[in-house]
């Protein structure tokens, strides 16, 4: 029983879960800053996003297993299905459970937050799209993760939709400046995926998984990583300047040395085994930047 619980916990990929929290925290902090914060809506946003992230992780393992992408050459940690500690049917049942939990949590969220029939339809469609996107990343005949489109999906769901959706459900309005921190949050989430793809570039190439990094190569993948990190900080900075209220608004700048140190390591160790610990590090850095940005909004 203890081993079963441990196996399922490993399959949720705990190191990726901070990404689920980061965009919701930023969206909620923006709602607080705009004097429209609702703690229950924020909590349901966070819960729904956690379920969707776990669904995506389960489906990712299931799809890669079905296609034989995760072999003995895998650099990243082996999951339960790869180690034989669970079978495909069990993991499929886990996927179904996460779909149901995501749907129930999302329904409760929209039921609490909606102000018009349009809100219900729009977020119902977005919710269905989020579930479909989580599954079809690696599952299906033409999974988009194997076509190099995973980065766009992460940017949309862990940036634009995560931040702006959370804000809208509380404030019921949107303005263009919100897309600055939303895009920044998406860039940092995409950087986590980029680390994963840099680490597994050779294995993915052999398995026919044509990620963006496989397409552009490790050297350009490192340049792309720098663009994502610097781009995120610049977008946060522009928002802070536009809506400056206190020096607290620039707390997120404290992460600059950490991001630069991380980037230098990536530029030296461009792929493979040395990048293994960088996935969890990048995930925590993304959360830290969003936390400090959000704290600046609240304190300011």
Backbone as a ProteinNet text record, in pm:
[ID]
protein_1_A
[PRIMARY]
XXXXXXXXXXXXXXXXXXXXXXXXXXXXXXXXXXXXXXXXXXXXXXXXXXXXXXXXXXXXXXXXXXXXXXXXXXXXXXXXXXXXXXXXXXXXXXXXXXXXXXXXXXXXXXXXXXXXXXXXXXXXXXXXXXXXXXXXXXXXXXXXXXXXXXXXXXXXXXXXXXXXXXXXXXXXXXXXXXXXXXXXXXXXXXXXXXXXXXXXXXXXXXXXXXXXXXXXXXXXXXXXXXXXXXXXXXXXXXXXXXXXXXXXXXXXXXXXXXXXXXXXXXXXXXXXXXXXXXXXXXXXXXXXXXXXXXXXXXXX
[TERTIARY]
83.4	0	87.1	190.1	280.2	351.3	394.7	463.4	368.9	242.1	142.4	121	108.6	90.3	211.6	330.5	454	460.5	419.3	421.2	328.7	208.1	113.5	160.8	222.9	276.4	388.2	474.6	581.9	524.8	414.9	354.3	288.9	251.6	197.2	304.8	432.5	546.9	540.4	563.1	551.7	634	747.8	833.6	769.9	669.1	602.9	483	437.6	316.7	329.9	450.1	460.7	414.9	427.1	380.7	230.3	160.1	14.9	-21.4	61.1	31.9	73.2	181.4	241.5	145	81.1	-6.7	-131.2	-181.2	-300.7	-268	-149.9	-106.8	-96.1	-35	-20.4	-155.9	-243.7	-376.8	-456	-444.1	-515.3	-457.2	-324	-260.7	-302.5	-315.1	-362.6	-507.3	-588.3	-726.8	-729.2	-639.7	-628.7	-587.1	-488.9	-439.1	-550.1	-639.2	-750.8	-874.8	-858.9	-965.7	-1085.6	-1057.1	-1163.7	-1132.3	-1048.1	-1002.8	-1113.9	-1124.6	-1218.1	-1141	-1120.7	-1033.2	-1088.4	-1221.5	-1280	-1262.6	-1279.6	-1257.2	-1110.6	-1020.4	-877	-844.2	-903.7	-879	-927.6	-1045.9	-1099.7	-1018.7	-970.2	-879.9	-755	-698.4	-577.2	-604.1	-714.9	-749.5	-771.6	-845.5	-872.2	-743	-653.6	-526.7	-437.7	-439.1	-365.1	-415	-546.3	-603.3	-564.1	-568.3	-532.2	-384.4	-299.4	-155.8	-127.9	-192.6	-174.2	-229.1	-344.9	-400.7	-300.1	-239.5	-140.5	-21.5	23.7	137.4	104.1	-15.9	-59.1	-66.7	-131.9	-149.3	-14.8	78.1	212	281.5	278.1	340	271.7	138.6	61.3	94.6	95.6	123.2	264	362.4	501.6	522.4	453.5	465.1	406.2	290	225.1	309.8	382.5	463.4	606.6	640.8	774.8	881.4	840.7	936.4	1027	972.9	1052.3	1119.4	1244.8	1321.1	1421.5	1504.8	1608.3	1709.8	1713.5	1806.9	1756.2	1634.9	1575.3	1665.2	1688.8	1773.3	1691.2	1570.2	1482.8	1440.2	1377.4	1335.4	1229.9	1242.5	1144.1	1017.4	901.4	772.7	726.8	614.1	562.6	538.1	481.4	448.7	574.6	680.8	806.3	881.6	859.2	926.3	844.2	726	642.1	563.4	557.6	486.7	338	297.5	156.3	143.3	24.6	5.2	-72.1	-84.3	-148.8	-294.9	-362	-503.3	-519.2	-432	-437.3	-412.4	-313.8	-283	-397.8	-459.7	-575.2	-689.7	-709.6	-813	-778.8	-650.5	-606.5	-635.8	-616.9	-647.3	-795.9	-879.4	-1025.6	-1064.6	-1003.1	-1032.6	-996.1	-879.3	-837	-926.4	-976.9	-1071.7	-1197.3	-1248.7	-1369.9	-1346.9	-1233.5	-1203.9	-1185	-1117.8	-1099.2	-1234.1	-1320.4	-1452.3	-1537	-1536.8	-1616.9	-1566.5	-1434.4	-1376.1	-1401.4	-1384.9	-1410.1	-1555.4	-1646.3	-1789.4	-1823	-1767.2	-1790	-1735.7	-1619.6	-1557.1	-1644.9	-1687.1	-1768.4	-1904.7	-1960.9	-2090.2	-2082.4	-1967.8	-1948.7	-1916.7	-1841.3	-1784.4	-1861.9	-1946.7	-2006.4	-2100	-2110.2	-2204.3	-2301.1	-2276.8	-2365.5	-2358.6	-2455	-2455.3	-2330.3	-2284.7	-2162.9	-2044	-2034	-1926.3	-1929.7	-2048.2	-2061.5	-2013.3	-2058.8	-2021.5	-1872.9	-1820.5	-1679.4	-1589.3	-1615.9	-1528.4	-1554.7	-1675.9	-1701.4	-1615.3	-1613.4	-1532.8	-1384.4	-1339.3	-1198.3	-1160.3	-1252.1	-1226.5	-1212.4	-1301.7	-1293.8	-1164.1	-1127.6	-1003.3	-881.9	-885.3	-774.5	-760.3	-873.3	-870.4	-818.9	-869.5	-825	-675.8	-630.2	-488.7	-400.4	-448	-370.5	-352.3	-454.3	-450.3	-373.4	-400	-346.5	-202.8	-137.6	3.3	87.7	60.7	134.9	42.9	-88.7	-182.3	-250.8	-270.8	-338.4	-245.9	-302.8	-223.8	-125.4	-165.4	-77.4	-70.6	-9.5	0.1	83.4	33.7	102.9	237.5	258.8	389.2	498.3	459.4	554.8	576.1	504.2	514.5	580.9	630.2	698.5	604.9	480.2	382.4	356	430.8	410.2	437.1	534.6	570.5	454.8	386.7	273.2	161.9	137.3	32.9	63	188	227.1	212.6	255.9	244	97.8	9	-132.9	-194.5	-177.7	-250.7	-185.5	-51.2	16.2	54.4	13.5	40.4	-84.5	-121.9	-233.1	-363.9	-400.1	-527.1	-521.5	-408.5	-395.7	-407	-331.2	-330.5	-456.2	-484	-598.3	-730.9	-738	-860.7	-890.7	-788.2	-805.3	-847.7	-785.2	-821.4	-965	-1000.8	-1133.8	-1244.3	-1224.8	-1327.7	-1355	-1263.1	-1284.1	-1323.2	-1264.9	-1289.1	-1389.5	-1407.9	-1499.5	-1468.6	-1340.4	-1293.5	-1149.8	-1106	-968.7	-917.1	-788.5	-724.8	-588.6	-537.5	-415.6	-294.4	-274.9	-155	-147.7	-262.9	-263.1	-188	-181.2	-114.3	38	89.2	234.1	276.5	221.5	258.7	208	95.6	43.6	141.3	192.8	290.1	420.8	460.9	583	572.4	458.7	436.3	441.1	384	387.7	528	609.3	749.3	825.7	806.2	877.5	831.9	702	651.1	707	715.7	771.1	919.1	988.6	1130.6	1147.6	1050.7	1056.6	1046.7	951.9	939.2	1065.9	1126	1246.9	1362.5	1373.6	1475.9	1453.5	1328.5	1294.1	1334	1306.7	1336.4	1485.3	1558	1703.5	1766.7	1718.3	1770.2	1751.5	1634	1598.4	1614.6	1689.3	1694.5	1736.9	1838.1	1885.9	1785.3	1730	1629.4	1505.1	1461.5	1343.5	1368	1489.3	1522.4	1514.7	1566.5	1563.3	1421.1	1336.9	1199.4	1104.5	1154.8	1069.3	981.8	1018.7	944.2	1008.2	950	1012.1	972.4	1031.1	1006.9	1072.2	1042.1	1101.2	1253.9	1307.3	1452.8	1513.3	1443.3	1490.6	1496.7	1400.6	1395.4	1509.9	1537.7	1632.7	1771.8	1786.5	1915.9	1942.7	2034.8	2063.1	2118.3	2205	2266	2158.8	2071.2	1962.2	1860.2	1850	1761	1804.9	1937	1990.5	1963.8	1975.9	1944.4	1795.5	1714.2	1570	1539.6	1614.2	1596.3	1627.4	1734.1	1770.5	1660.7	1605.5	1495.3	1376.5	1343.3	1229	1252	1371.3	1400.3	1409.3	1488.4	1501.5	1370.7	1301	1172.4	1072.9	1068.4	976.5	1007.3	1134.4	1170.9	1144.3	1166	1139.9	991.2	906.2	761.6	711.3	761.9	726.4	771.5	890.8	948.1	863.4	820.8	738.3	607.9	546.1	421.6	446.2	556	588	611.1	675.2	699.2	567.8	483.8	356.2	265.5	270.2	179.9	257.3	366	450.7	374.5	375	313.3	410.9	504	599.5	717.1	830.9	946.7	921.6	818.3	781.2	746.4	705	666.3	780.8	905.2	1021.4	1089.2	1016.9	1073	1119.9	1049.9	1084.4	1224.8	1281.4	1416.8	1520.5	1484.9	1575.4	1607.6	1525.1	1549	1649.2	1686.6	1779.2	1907.5	1977.6	2102.2	2078.7	1967.6	1938	1911.4	1837.6	1807.1	1932.9	2019.4	2144.5	2235.4	2244.3	2324.5	2269.7	2137.8	2072.7	2103.5	2091.6	2112.8	2257	2352.2	2493	2519.9	2456.2	2472.2	2417.7	2300.7	2238.7	2327.7	2389.7	2472.9	2601.1	2645.5	2764	2724.9	2618.9	2570.7	2443	2457	2346.6	2242.8	2277.7	2184.3	2228.2	2138.2	2172.4	2167.6	2239.8	2237.1	2261.1	2355.3	2379.5	2256.1	2159	2040.4	1932.1	1956.1	1853.6	1803	1891.1	1839.8	1782.9	1804.5	1761.6	1611	1543.2	1398.6	1326.7	1357.2	1296.5	1338.8	1465.7	1514.1	1439	1420	1350.9	1205.4	1144.1	1005.2	992.4	1086.3	1084.5	1118.3	1210	1242.5	1121.3	1047.3	925.7	826.4	811.2	720.7	770.6	901.3	958.4	939.2	964.5	946.6	801.1	708	565.9	525.4	581.4	550.4	596.8	720.6	773.2	701.3	667.1	588.7	452.4	390.1	259.6	267.9	373.1	392.5	409.2	481.3	497.4	365.5	277.2	144.2	63.8	70.3	-9.2	42.1	175.2	232.7	221.7	234.9	229.5	91.4
-120.9	0	126.2	124.2	238.2	261.6	151.9	163	215.1	173.9	219.2	369.6	418.3	561.5	639	586.3	650.8	656	547.1	541.3	645.6	657.1	755.4	898.3	921.4	1054.2	1090.2	995.1	1019.3	1050.3	983.9	1002.2	1139.8	1201.1	1338.1	1440.2	1400	1488.1	1613.9	1600.4	1712.8	1835.1	1813.7	1927.5	2020.2	1971.7	2056.4	2131.5	2092.1	2151	2299.3	2348.4	2493.6	2575.1	2519.8	2590.8	2612.4	2513.3	2526	2639.4	2659.1	2763.1	2902	2911.1	3040.7	3135.7	3090.1	3179.1	3217.4	3125.8	3154.1	3257.2	3244.9	3341.7	3480.9	3489.8	3619.7	3678.1	3595.1	3643	3690.5	3618.7	3656.4	3783.3	3797.1	3919.1	4041	4022.2	4132	4168.9	4068.8	4094.8	4169.3	4132.3	4201.3	4346.3	4365.9	4500.1	4585.8	4520.6	4589.5	4594.7	4547.3	4550.4	4464.5	4347.8	4254.4	4112.3	4099.1	3966.6	3888	3759.2	3666.3	3538.8	3511.8	3401.4	3266.1	3249.9	3121.2	3094.5	3197.7	3182.9	3149.8	3218.9	3191.3	3047.4	3000.5	2864	2761.7	2785.3	2693.2	2698.7	2817.7	2829.8	2745.5	2754.6	2679.8	2529.7	2487.8	2345.3	2289.3	2363.3	2318.9	2307.1	2403.6	2402.1	2287.2	2257.3	2141.1	2012.4	1996.2	1876.2	1866.1	1979.3	1980.1	1948.5	1999.6	1971.6	1823.2	1765.3	1622	1538.8	1580.6	1513.4	1514.4	1629.7	1641.6	1549.4	1542	1456.3	1308.2	1268.4	1129.5	1095.9	1185.5	1161.5	1159.6	1244.7	1248.7	1114.2	1059.7	929.7	819.8	826.3	725	729.3	850.6	865.4	823.7	866.5	829.9	679.3	618	473.1	399	445.1	380.6	391	500.7	522.5	472.2	426.5	375	481.8	604.3	715.5	710.4	663.2	656.1	520.1	517.2	392.6	389.7	286.4	273.9	387.2	456.6	567.9	697	694.6	815.3	872.8	1003.6	1071.8	1113.4	1159.6	1202	1083.5	1109.9	1001.8	912.9	781.5	687.3	693.4	687.5	689.5	546.2	537	406.6	312.1	362.3	274.3	225.7	307.3	267	165.3	173.4	81	-45.8	-53	-171.1	-173.9	-61	-55.6	-25.5	9.7	21.5	-12.5	-53.8	-86.1	24.6	9.4	113	133.7	26.7	38.1	119	95.8	172.5	320.3	349.7	489.6	554.6	477.8	528.9	562.3	477.7	505.7	632.3	651.8	774.3	896.6	884.1	994	1027.1	923.3	943.5	1013.8	972.5	1035.3	1182.8	1216.4	1356.1	1439.7	1377.6	1447.9	1483.3	1387.6	1410.3	1517	1509.5	1606.9	1747.2	1754.7	1883.9	1942.5	1858.1	1904.3	1950.4	1873.4	1908.8	2038.1	2048.8	2168.6	2290.5	2273.5	2382.8	2425.8	2328.7	2360.1	2440.3	2398.7	2472.5	2614.4	2628.3	2759.4	2852.5	2806.4	2890.7	2919.4	2820.8	2841.3	2952.2	2961.7	3064.9	3200.8	3201.1	3326.6	3392	3319.2	3374.7	3491.2	3583	3694	3699.1	3615.7	3612.9	3475.7	3446.9	3321.3	3311.7	3426.3	3428.3	3376.9	3418.5	3368.6	3216.2	3161.2	3015.6	2945.1	2992.2	2927.2	2942.5	3063.2	3087.3	2999.2	2993.6	2916.1	2766.4	2728.6	2587	2541.5	2622.4	2589.9	2588.9	2690.7	2696.5	2576.4	2535.5	2420.3	2291.9	2272.9	2155.3	2155.9	2273.4	2285.2	2253.2	2298.3	2271.1	2120.9	2052.4	1907.6	1835.6	1876.4	1814.5	1839.1	1962.4	1995.5	1914.1	1893.5	1815.9	1672.5	1617.1	1477.3	1460.1	1546.7	1526.4	1575.1	1616.1	1655.1	1538	1418.3	1300	1184.8	1198	1089.9	1116.7	1009.7	1022.9	994	995.1	964.8	1075.8	1200.6	1314.3	1408.4	1363.4	1448.3	1573.3	1688	1812.7	1827.4	1755.3	1758.6	1698.5	1609	1545.6	1628.4	1740.2	1826.8	1960	1974.5	2097.9	2210.3	2177.6	2280.6	2290.2	2215	2216	2352	2424.6	2554.9	2653.8	2652.8	2743.3	2709.9	2580.6	2537.5	2582.3	2565.6	2605.9	2756.9	2832.8	2978.5	3020.7	2955.8	2992.1	2952.7	2825.7	2775	2810.8	2822.4	2856.3	3003.5	3078.6	3222	3301.2	3312.6	3398.3	3356.8	3230.4	3184.6	3175.6	3126	3111.7	3244.5	3344	3474.9	3555.2	3572.9	3656.2	3591.4	3457.6	3388.2	3403.1	3386.9	3402.4	3544.6	3641.8	3781.6	3808.6	3763.9	3793.1	3733	3612.2	3547.2	3622.2	3709	3788.8	3932.9	3991.1	4132.4	4151.7	4048.7	4052.1	4167	4189.4	4287	4250.5	4293.9	4272.1	4398.6	4425.3	4537.4	4490.3	4556.4	4507.3	4495.4	4584.2	4569.5	4435.8	4373.1	4243.8	4137.4	4156.4	4057	4063.3	4170	4177.3	4072.7	4075.7	3970.4	3832.9	3827.9	3698.4	3632.1	3709.3	3656.4	3621.4	3706	3679.3	3547.6	3525.4	3399.4	3281.8	3299.6	3195.1	3166.5	3271.5	3253.2	3165.9	3193.4	3116.9	2970.9	2948.4	2811.5	2739.5	2810.8	2753.2	2719.6	2799.4	2771.7	2637.7	2600.5	2470.1	2358.3	2371.7	2272.2	2268.7	2384.4	2390.2	2314.5	2324.6	2247	2098.3	2056.3	1916.2	1871.4	1955.3	1919.3	1923.4	2016.5	2019.7	1894.2	1857	1738.4	1612.3	1600.4	1477.2	1487	1583.2	1609.2	1486.7	1414.6	1300	1185.9	1158.2	1053	1087.2	1212.9	1255.7	1244.2	1280.3	1272.9	1128.1	1035.7	894	839.7	890.3	839.9	907.2	1005.1	1075.5	1180.9	1221.7	1326.7	1460.7	1530	1650.2	1773.2	1788	1907	2027.7	2145.8	2266.5	2260.7	2210	2200.6	2102.5	1992.3	1898.1	1967.2	2055.1	2126.6	2227.4	2302.2	2412.8	2378.6	2266.8	2226.7	2281.6	2217.9	2254.3	2395.7	2435.7	2569.5	2678.2	2667.5	2763.9	2747.3	2625.2	2602	2680.1	2694.8	2775	2923.6	2968.2	3108.1	3135.2	3040.1	3049.4	3057	2980.4	2981.9	3121.2	3180.8	3316.5	3415.8	3401.5	3489.2	3477.3	3355.9	3334.9	3399.5	3382.4	3436.2	3588.3	3642.9	3788.8	3853.7	3788.7	3841.5	3851.8	3749.3	3750.7	3866.2	3882.3	3988.3	4126.7	4143.4	4273.2	4306	4205.8	4228.7	4263.3	4192.2	4227.5	4370.7	4405.5	4537.6	4647.5	4625.5	4725.1	4747.6	4640.9	4654.8	4732.2	4700.1	4767.8	4916.6	4952.3	5094	5164.9	5099.7	5160.3	5186.4	5097.1	5108.2	5120.1	5196.8	5213.5	5281.2	5217.9	5275.9	5278.8	5184.8	5174.4	5090.4	5103.2	5023.2	4873.8	4836.9	4696.3	4639.3	4725.5	4680.6	4610.7	4636.1	4579.9	4468.3	4408	4298.5	4182.1	4159.9	4046.7	4059.1	4181.3	4199.5	4124.9	4088.6	4012.6	3875.4	3830.8	3700.2	3707	3826.3	3841.1	3759.3	3770.2	3692.7	3541.8	3493.6	3350.6	3306.1	3388.9	3355.3	3358.9	3456	3466.4	3346.8	3307.3	3190.6	3064.6	3051.1	2937.2	2935.3	3050.9	3060.1	3027.9	3074	3044.3	2894.6	2828	2682.7	2614.4	2660.5	2602.3	2623.3	2739.8	2770.3	2687	2641.8	2555.9	2409.4	2366.3	2228	2229	2219.8	2248.1	2136.2	2014.4	1904.1	1785.5	1689	1563.1	1562.7	1467.6	1439	1559.6	1651.8	1765.5	1853.7	1847.1	1931.7	1868.6	1748.5	1678.1	1757.4	1814.8	1890.9	2027.5	2071.9	2205.9	2217.6	2105.4	2109.6	2157.2	2093.8	2134.7	2275.2	2308.9	2442.8	2549.9	2526.7	2625	2639.5	2529.3	2533.1	2618.1	2600.9	2679.3	2826.2	2851.2	2989.4	3060.2	2988.4	3046.2	3082.9	2994.5	3022	3140.3	3145.7	3253.8	3390	3398.9	3526	3571.3	3478.5	3512.1	3550.7	3483.2	3515.6	3656.2	3691	3823.1	3933.9	3907.4	4002.3	4023.7	3914.6	3922.5	3991.8	3961.7	4026.3	4176.4	4216.3	4358.7	4427.4	4359.4	4415.8	4432.6	4330	4331.9	4436.7	4438.6	4533.1	4677.7	4691.3	4824.6	4886.6
0	0	0	85.7	96	-36.2	-102.3	-230.6	-338.1	-332.6	-430.8	-421	-297.4	-275.7	-326.6	-296.1	-340.3	-493.3	-557.8	-704.1	-765.1	-711	-763.8	-738.3	-623	-593.4	-690.6	-721.3	-818.6	-956.1	-990.8	-1122.6	-1135.7	-1023.2	-1030.2	-1064.9	-1056.4	-1082.5	-994.6	-865.5	-771.7	-809.9	-877.9	-912.9	-1015	-1087.5	-1186.2	-1127.5	-1009.7	-953	-916.6	-880.8	-860	-979.7	-1100.5	-1219.6	-1215	-1160.2	-1149.1	-1054.9	-951.8	-852.8	-899.5	-976.7	-1008.4	-1078.3	-1185.9	-1261.8	-1182.7	-1099.4	-1017.8	-910.7	-851.4	-750.1	-811.2	-929.8	-996.2	-1034.5	-1091.7	-1128.3	-1008.2	-895.1	-772.9	-711.9	-718.3	-666.7	-747.9	-878.5	-963.9	-929.2	-897.4	-856.4	-722.7	-631.3	-502.1	-523.7	-610	-643.6	-704.7	-779.8	-843.7	-753.2	-627.3	-526.3	-565	-622.6	-658.3	-611.7	-511.7	-469.5	-401.6	-439.6	-376.3	-344.8	-217.3	-178.8	-222.7	-222.5	-260.3	-409.8	-490.9	-635.1	-661.7	-592	-608	-569.8	-462.3	-415.8	-517.7	-574.5	-674	-804.3	-839.4	-955.8	-934.1	-815.3	-782.4	-785.3	-726.9	-721.7	-862.5	-943.8	-1080.8	-1160.2	-1142.9	-1215.8	-1170.1	-1040.6	-990.3	-1056.2	-1061.6	-1122.8	-1270.9	-1341.2	-1483.4	-1503	-1413	-1423.1	-1400.6	-1299.8	-1272.4	-1387.6	-1442.1	-1559.8	-1674.6	-1698	-1804.5	-1780	-1654.8	-1622.2	-1640.2	-1595.7	-1614.7	-1764.1	-1840.1	-1983.3	-2055.8	-2011.2	-2070.9	-2054.9	-1933.6	-1908.7	-1989.7	-1995.8	-2068.7	-2218	-2274.3	-2417.1	-2453.6	-2372.4	-2400.4	-2387	-2290.3	-2271.6	-2391.9	-2437.6	-2550.8	-2677.6	-2690.8	-2811.3	-2795.6	-2674.9	-2652	-2645.5	-2611.2	-2608.5	-2486.2	-2373.2	-2250.9	-2242.8	-2278.7	-2281.7	-2167.3	-2168.6	-2065.3	-2074.5	-2189.1	-2207.1	-2143.5	-2091.9	-2034.5	-1926	-1931.5	-1832.8	-1710.9	-1737.6	-1628.5	-1544.6	-1428.9	-1340.2	-1404.5	-1384.1	-1436.5	-1352.2	-1419.1	-1351.1	-1322.9	-1252.3	-1211.7	-1326.8	-1437.2	-1549.5	-1619.7	-1618.9	-1682.3	-1596.4	-1465.6	-1373.1	-1349.2	-1413.2	-1397	-1267.3	-1198.8	-1070.9	-1088.7	-1210.4	-1245.9	-1393.8	-1434.4	-1575.3	-1646	-1778.6	-1859.1	-1818.9	-1783.2	-1744.8	-1617	-1519.8	-1395.1	-1420.1	-1503.9	-1534.1	-1612	-1700.3	-1774.9	-1679.7	-1579.6	-1478.2	-1399.9	-1374.4	-1307.4	-1391.9	-1523.2	-1615.9	-1610.8	-1613.5	-1607.7	-1478.4	-1367.5	-1238.1	-1238.9	-1295.5	-1301	-1392.6	-1500	-1587.1	-1508.4	-1433.1	-1353.8	-1246.9	-1177.5	-1072.7	-1131.8	-1247.3	-1314.2	-1354.4	-1408.2	-1452.4	-1334	-1226.3	-1108.6	-1044.5	-1030.6	-971.5	-1059.1	-1190.1	-1283.1	-1283.5	-1273.9	-1269.6	-1144.5	-1031.3	-906.2	-916.7	-980	-997.1	-1079.9	-1195.2	-1283.2	-1220.6	-1150.3	-1084.1	-979.9	-914.1	-811.9	-873.7	-983.2	-1033.5	-1147.7	-1215.6	-1337.9	-1308.4	-1405.1	-1395.5	-1513.2	-1614.4	-1729.6	-1794.6	-1882.2	-1956.3	-2044.1	-2093.8	-2176	-2097.2	-1969.7	-1884.1	-1876.1	-1858.9	-1845.6	-1971.2	-2087.1	-2212.7	-2243.1	-2222.3	-2252.2	-2167.1	-2036.1	-1947.8	-1957.6	-1999.7	-2026.8	-2145	-2251	-2369.8	-2335.6	-2259.1	-2219.6	-2132.9	-2046	-1960.5	-2040.3	-2137.2	-2223.1	-2303.5	-2355.5	-2431.8	-2344.4	-2217.5	-2125.5	-2099.7	-2083.7	-2061.6	-2186	-2301.7	-2427.6	-2449.8	-2422.1	-2440.1	-2346.5	-2222.7	-2126.1	-2172.7	-2237.1	-2280.1	-2410.3	-2507	-2641.8	-2659.2	-2550.5	-2560.4	-2609.2	-2554.3	-2600.3	-2640.9	-2617.5	-2647.6	-2781.1	-2859.6	-2987.7	-3104.7	-3225.1	-3344.3	-3378.7	-3354.8	-3383.6	-3263.3	-3153.6	-3034.3	-3062.9	-3018.2	-3054.3	-2985.2	-2875.3	-2809.3	-2895	-2987.1	-3077.5	-3203.5	-3213.1	-3330.5	-3298.5	-3175.3	-3136.6	-3096.4	-3060.2	-3025.6	-2875.8	-2798.6	-2653.2	-2590.7	-2643.7	-2587.8	-2598.4	-2711.7	-2730.9	-2632.4	-2613.2	-2520.1	-2377.7	-2335.9	-2199.9	-2182.8	-2282.4	-2276.9	-2259.7	-2332.4	-2326	-2192.9	-2153.6	-2037.5	-1904.7	-1901	-1775.8	-1768	-1869.2	-1869.7	-1894.2	-2020	-2058.7	-1992.3	-2005	-1948.9	-1796.8	-1743.3	-1598.6	-1526.4	-1571	-1503.9	-1537.4	-1666.1	-1706.9	-1669.5	-1679	-1641.7	-1493.6	-1410.6	-1265.9	-1231.5	-1296.6	-1273.3	-1317.2	-1436.3	-1490.7	-1404.5	-1356.2	-1275.3	-1145.5	-1105.4	-984.4	-1017	-1118.9	-1151.8	-1264.7	-1347.7	-1463.1	-1558.8	-1577.3	-1674.5	-1711.3	-1828.4	-1872.2	-1938.4	-1922.5	-1990.7	-2040.4	-2143.3	-2208.9	-2116.6	-2015.5	-1931.9	-1857.7	-1833.9	-1764.8	-1843.5	-1975.8	-2058.7	-2044	-1982.7	-1956.7	-1852.7	-1728.9	-1633.3	-1673.9	-1747.3	-1792	-1889	-1984.4	-2079.7	-2008.6	-1912.7	-1836.1	-1760.9	-1697.1	-1625.3	-1721.6	-1839.6	-1941.6	-1991.3	-2004.9	-2046.7	-1946.3	-1818	-1715.5	-1713.2	-1732.4	-1738.5	-1861.3	-1972.4	-2094.9	-2077.1	-1995.6	-1968.6	-1897.6	-1814.1	-1747	-1850.3	-1942.7	-2049.6	-2134.6	-2158.2	-2240.2	-2175	-2042.9	-1970.5	-1992.6	-1979.4	-1999.8	-2140.7	-2239.2	-2378.2	-2409.7	-2347.2	-2363	-2302.1	-2185.4	-2116.7	-2200.6	-2263.1	-2333.6	-2484.9	-2535.1	-2678.4	-2759.8	-2715.7	-2793.1	-2791.3	-2675.5	-2664.6	-2745.9	-2738.7	-2814.8	-2964.7	-3007.2	-3149.8	-3199.6	-3119.5	-3157.4	-3159	-3067.7	-3056.3	-3154.2	-3231.6	-3326.1	-3261.4	-3141.2	-3070.2	-3106.2	-3202.4	-3258.2	-3177.5	-3060.6	-2979.6	-3046.6	-2996.4	-3052.9	-3045.2	-2935	-2918	-3018	-3045.2	-3147.2	-3282.2	-3308.9	-3436.6	-3451.1	-3342.1	-3352.8	-3301.5	-3229.3	-3176.7	-3037.7	-2965.3	-2826.5	-2813.3	-2906.5	-2898.5	-2906.5	-3004.7	-3016.9	-2905.1	-2853.4	-2739.9	-2617.3	-2599.4	-2488.8	-2510.6	-2634.4	-2666.2	-2642.1	-2680.3	-2658.8	-2509.6	-2429.5	-2284.2	-2228.9	-2278.3	-2234.7	-2271.6	-2391.8	-2434.5	-2339.1	-2299.1	-2210.2	-2073.4	-2017.8	-1884.2	-1886.2	-1977.9	-1985.8	-2028.4	-2120	-2165.1	-2051.7	-1967.1	-1852.9	-1759.2	-1724.1	-1630.2	-1689.7	-1818.1	-1883	-1879.4	-1905.2	-1904.7	-1764.6	-1663.6	-1524.6	-1494.5	-1540.7	-1513.5	-1578.5	-1701.5	-1770	-1694.1	-1648.5	-1572.3	-1443	-1374.1	-1248	-1269.3	-1379.2	-1409.6	-1442.8	-1521.2	-1560.8	-1441.2	-1343.7	-1228.7	-1097.8	-1103.6	-984.6	-871.4	-755.3	-636.2	-518.3	-519.2	-409.2	-458.1	-389.7	-429.1	-413.6	-336.6	-328.1	-466	-555.5	-689.9	-762.8	-716.9	-785.7	-705.7	-613.4	-534.2	-620.8	-731.8	-818.3	-875.8	-875.5	-928.1	-844	-722.5	-636.5	-696.1	-789.5	-850.8	-965.8	-1008.6	-1121.8	-1104.9	-990.5	-975.5	-987.5	-933.2	-940	-1083.1	-1157.2	-1295.4	-1382.6	-1357.2	-1433.4	-1404.2	-1276.9	-1239.6	-1306	-1303.9	-1368.7	-1518.5	-1581.8	-1726.1	-1763.3	-1683.9	-1711.6	-1705.9	-1611	-1600.2	-1724.8	-1771.3	-1890.5	-2013.4	-2022.6	-2138.7	-2141.1	-2024.4	-2016.8	-2039.3	-1971.3	-1981.4	-2065.6	-2193.6	-2285.3	-2295.5	-2258.1	-2274.6	-2190	-2177.9	-2114	-1962.8	-1905	-1761.4	-1670.8	-1702.9	-1613.7	-1591	-1682.8	-1670.1	-1583.4	-1538	-1460.4	-1340.5	-1256.6	-1141	-1177.2	-1300.4	-1340.1	-1361	-1385.4	-1407	-1281.1	-1168.8	-1042.5	-1003.8	-1031.6	-998.4	-1076.7	-1207.8	-1290.8	-1248.4	-1209.9	-1163.1	-1036.7	-944.2	-819.8	-846.7	-941.7	-977.4	-1036.9	-1121.6	-1180.3	-1070.8	-973.3	-861.5	-779.8	-753.5	-672.8	-738.7	-868.2	-939.6	-929.4	-952.9	-944.8	-803.3	-704.2	-564.3	-528.3	-566.3	-533.3	-610.2	-735.8	-812.6	-746.2	-703.8	-638.5	-503.3	-428.9	-298.8	-316.4	-420	-448.2	-475.5	-549.2	-576.3	-447	-362.6	-238.9	-139.9	-119.2	-25.2	-77.7	-209.9	-267.4	-260.2
[MASK]
++++++++++++++++++++++++++++++++++++++++++++++++++++++++++++++++++++++++++++++++++++++++++++++++++++++++++++++++++++++++++++++++++++++++++++++++++++++++++++++++++++++++++++++++++++++++++++++++++++++++++++++++++++++++++++++++++++++++++++++++++++++++++++++++++++++++++++++++++++++++++++++++++++++++++++

